[in-house]
Amino acid sequence: MKIPNYLLHKPIVKAESYEVIDGKYKNESDAKGLSLGISQWSEDTLSAKVWRKSNKRWSRQSEELPLHRVLDLALLILKTKLLLKENINEELVLSQGDEKIKIEVVEGIEINKLREIFETTDSDFLDERIKEILRTCSLLLNGEKK
């Protein structure tokens, strides 16, 4: 499905037809595309956008985030997977420079439920994406060829 270029977020790089690879929502997703582009709030800021469409209209629930927040969310997912491993002894944090914020499980939330969802419902999709992230990071950091 074509991502519009006439709305406030102006795509520069796009991945259309995202619904065919949208994890457990594959082929039944309202997420029709992903893009990086000029944000709707500032022409000097890049943002990432998930384009959602329902009832033949682009949804107001389409999400747009600054790029650093997209990476912070990815780090939160990866570090949560680490947290769920049995033998992690280090404190997990998100950081920028000297500033650090602790990653912790919300009080009253059943950690086993979180583990169950990560290990069963989303495991295959997340593991596949994590491997792709590792390959891409390797190319970026080492300049290695496939």
C-alpha positions as CSV (number, residue, x, y, z in Angstrom):
1,M,0.0,0.0,0.0
2,K,1.3,3.4,-0.9
3,I,2.3,5.7,1.9
4,P,1.0,9.3,1.4
5,N,3.4,12.2,0.9
6,Y,0.8,14.9,1.3
7,L,0.3,14.7,5.1
8,L,2.4,16.6,7.7
9,H,5.0,13.9,8.1
10,K,7.1,13.9,4.9
11,P,8.6,10.5,4.1
12,I,12.1,10.4,2.8
13,V,12.7,6.6,3.2
14,K,9.8,4.2,3.3
15,A,8.9,0.6,3.6
16,E,5.4,0.1,2.1
17,S,3.2,-3.0,2.4
18,Y,4.5,-3.5,6.0
19,E,1.4,-5.6,6.8
20,V,3.0,-8.6,5.0
21,I,5.8,-8.8,7.6
22,D,4.1,-7.4,10.7
23,G,5.0,-10.2,13.1
24,K,2.0,-12.0,14.6
25,Y,-0.3,-9.5,12.8
26,K,1.1,-10.5,9.4
27,N,-1.5,-10.0,6.6
28,E,-4.1,-8.8,9.2
29,S,-2.4,-5.6,10.2
30,D,-3.6,-2.0,10.1
31,A,0.0,-1.0,9.9
32,K,0.5,-0.4,6.2
33,G,4.0,1.1,6.1
34,L,7.0,2.5,8.0
35,S,8.9,5.6,7.1
36,L,11.7,7.9,8.1
37,G,11.2,11.5,7.2
38,I,10.7,15.1,8.1
39,S,8.6,15.2,11.3
40,Q,5.3,16.9,11.5
41,W,6.4,19.1,14.4
42,S,9.6,20.5,13.0
43,E,11.2,20.6,9.5
44,D,14.6,20.3,11.2
45,T,13.8,17.0,12.9
46,L,13.7,13.5,11.5
47,S,11.1,11.0,12.8
48,A,10.0,7.5,12.3
49,K,6.4,6.8,11.6
50,V,4.2,3.7,11.6
51,W,1.4,4.3,9.0
52,R,-1.9,2.8,10.1
53,K,-5.0,2.6,7.9
54,S,-8.5,1.6,8.9
55,N,-11.8,2.0,7.2
56,K,-10.2,3.3,4.0
57,R,-8.7,6.3,5.9
58,W,-5.2,7.0,7.3
59,S,-5.6,6.6,11.0
60,R,-5.0,9.3,13.6
61,Q,-3.5,6.5,15.6
62,S,-0.4,6.4,13.3
63,E,2.6,6.8,15.5
64,E,5.4,9.2,14.9
65,L,8.5,9.2,17.1
66,P,11.9,10.9,17.1
67,L,14.6,8.5,15.9
68,H,16.4,8.3,19.2
69,R,13.2,7.2,20.9
70,V,12.7,4.4,18.4
71,L,16.3,3.1,19.2
72,D,15.6,3.5,23.0
73,L,12.5,1.4,22.6
74,A,14.5,-1.2,20.7
75,L,17.1,-1.2,23.5
76,L,14.3,-1.5,26.1
77,I,13.0,-4.6,24.3
78,L,16.5,-6.2,24.1
79,K,17.4,-5.4,27.7
80,T,14.1,-6.7,28.9
81,K,14.9,-10.0,27.2
82,L,18.2,-10.0,29.1
83,L,16.4,-9.2,32.3
84,L,14.2,-12.3,31.8
85,K,17.3,-14.6,31.5
86,E,17.9,-16.3,34.8
87,N,21.5,-15.4,35.5
88,I,21.7,-11.7,34.8
89,N,23.5,-10.1,37.8
90,E,24.1,-6.6,36.4
91,E,21.7,-3.6,36.7
92,L,20.2,-2.9,33.4
93,V,20.0,0.8,32.3
94,L,19.3,3.1,29.4
95,S,22.0,5.7,29.2
96,Q,23.2,8.7,27.3
97,G,26.6,10.0,28.2
98,D,26.9,10.1,32.0
99,E,23.1,10.0,32.5
100,K,21.5,6.7,33.3
101,I,18.0,5.5,34.0
102,K,17.3,2.1,35.6
103,I,15.2,-0.5,33.8
104,E,13.0,-2.3,36.3
105,V,9.8,-4.4,36.4
106,V,6.7,-2.5,37.4
107,E,5.7,-3.4,41.0
108,G,2.8,-5.8,41.1
109,I,3.4,-7.1,37.6
110,E,3.8,-10.8,37.3
111,I,7.3,-11.3,35.8
112,N,6.4,-14.9,34.7
113,K,3.5,-13.5,32.6
114,L,6.0,-11.2,30.9
115,R,8.4,-14.1,30.4
116,E,5.6,-16.2,28.9
117,I,4.6,-13.6,26.4
118,F,8.2,-13.0,25.3
119,E,9.1,-16.7,25.1
120,T,5.9,-17.9,23.4
121,T,3.7,-15.4,21.7
122,D,6.4,-13.0,20.4
123,S,9.6,-15.2,20.5
124,D,9.9,-16.2,16.8
125,F,9.1,-12.7,15.5
126,L,11.4,-10.9,18.0
127,D,14.3,-13.4,17.6
128,E,14.2,-13.0,13.8
129,R,14.2,-9.2,14.1
130,I,17.1,-9.3,16.7
131,K,19.2,-11.3,14.3
132,E,18.5,-8.8,11.5
133,I,19.5,-6.0,13.9
134,L,22.8,-7.8,14.7
135,R,23.6,-8.3,11.0
136,T,22.8,-4.6,10.2
137,C,24.9,-3.4,13.2
138,S,27.8,-5.5,12.1
139,L,27.6,-4.0,8.7
140,L,27.5,-0.5,10.1
141,L,30.2,-1.0,12.7
142,N,32.6,-3.2,10.8
143,G,31.8,-2.5,7.1
144,E,31.5,-6.2,6.6
145,K,29.8,-7.6,3.5
146,K,27.1,-10.2,3.6
